[in-house]
């Protein structure tokens, strides 16, 4: 099962790079979010805070890479797409945490 999570992570990074440099991939955004969610299923809960912080940083800062002459447009595209994959992972982590809290509330 660990290979599935690692494979999803690798495909998400590859897809983010391809779409970031201009390759047209139909349904790239939902694919990135799904791959990010699958990749995070194998991560321990200790990584959740780092994941959420990285998602925020990518979401807020990736577009500013566009200001770098020559390669900025490509870097911004790559990191925006990585942020999309991280967003899918973060939404799954948030949902999983919410379910754990609901479960804990009802088992008291």
C-alpha positions in Angstrom: 0.0 0.0 0.0 2.9 2.3 0.7 3.9 2.1 -3.0 0.5 3.4 -4.0 0.9 6.5 -1.8 4.4 7.1 -3.1 3.3 6.6 -6.7 0.4 9.1 -6.3 2.9 11.6 -4.8 5.3 11.1 -7.7 2.6 11.4 -10.4 1.2 14.5 -8.7 4.7 16.2 -8.8 5.2 15.1 -12.5 1.7 16.4 -13.4 2.3 19.7 -11.6 5.5 20.2 -13.5 4.0 19.3 -16.9 1.0 21.5 -16.5 3.2 24.2 -15.0 5.4 24.4 -18.1 2.4 24.6 -20.4 1.4 21.0 -21.3 -2.4 20.9 -21.6 -3.8 18.1 -19.5 -7.6 17.8 -19.4 -9.0 17.8 -15.9 -5.6 18.6 -14.4 -6.9 20.4 -11.3 -9.2 17.6 -10.1 -6.5 15.0 -10.9 -3.9 17.0 -8.8 -6.3 17.2 -5.9 -7.2 13.5 -6.0 -3.5 12.5 -6.3 -2.7 14.8 -3.3 -5.4 13.3 -1.2 -4.3 9.7 -2.1 -0.7 10.6 -1.3 -1.4 11.9 2.1 -3.3 8.8 3.2 0.0 7.1 3.9 1.5 10.0 5.9 1.6 9.9 9.7 -0.5 12.4 11.6 2.7 14.2 12.8 3.1 15.6 9.3 -0.3 17.2 9.2 0.8 20.6 10.6 3.7 20.8 8.1 1.3 19.9 5.3 -1.2 22.6 6.2 1.6 25.2 6.5 3.1 24.2 3.2 -0.4 24.4 1.6 -0.8 28.0 2.9 2.6 29.0 1.7 2.1 27.6 -1.7 -1.3 29.1 -2.0 -0.2 32.6 -1.0 3.3 32.8 -2.4 3.5 30.7 -5.6 2.2 33.4 -7.9 4.8 35.8 -6.8 7.5 33.7 -8.5 6.1 35.1 -11.8 8.2 38.2 -11.2 11.5 36.3 -11.8 12.7 37.2 -15.3 12.8 34.3 -17.8 11.7 31.4 -15.7 9.3 32.9 -13.3 6.2 32.1 -15.3 7.1 28.4 -15.4 8.1 28.3 -11.7 4.9 30.0 -10.7 2.9 27.5 -12.8 4.7 24.6 -11.2 4.3 25.8 -7.7 0.7 26.8 -8.1 -0.1 23.3 -9.4 1.9 21.8 -6.5 -0.3 24.0 -4.2 -3.4 22.4 -5.8 -2.1 18.9 -5.0 -1.3 20.1 -1.5 -4.8 21.6 -1.2 -6.4 18.2 -2.0 -4.2 16.6 0.7 -5.1 19.3 3.2 -8.8 18.9 2.6 -8.5 15.2 3.2 -6.5 15.8 6.4 -9.1 18.3 7.6 -12.0 16.0 6.8 -10.3 13.1 8.5 -9.7 15.2 11.6 -13.3 16.3 11.6 -14.5 12.7 11.4 -12.2 11.7 14.3 -13.7 14.5 16.4 -17.3 13.6 15.6 -16.5 9.9 16.4 -14.8 10.9 19.7 -17.9 13.1 20.6 -20.3 10.2 20.1 -18.2 7.6 22.0 -17.9 9.5 25.2 
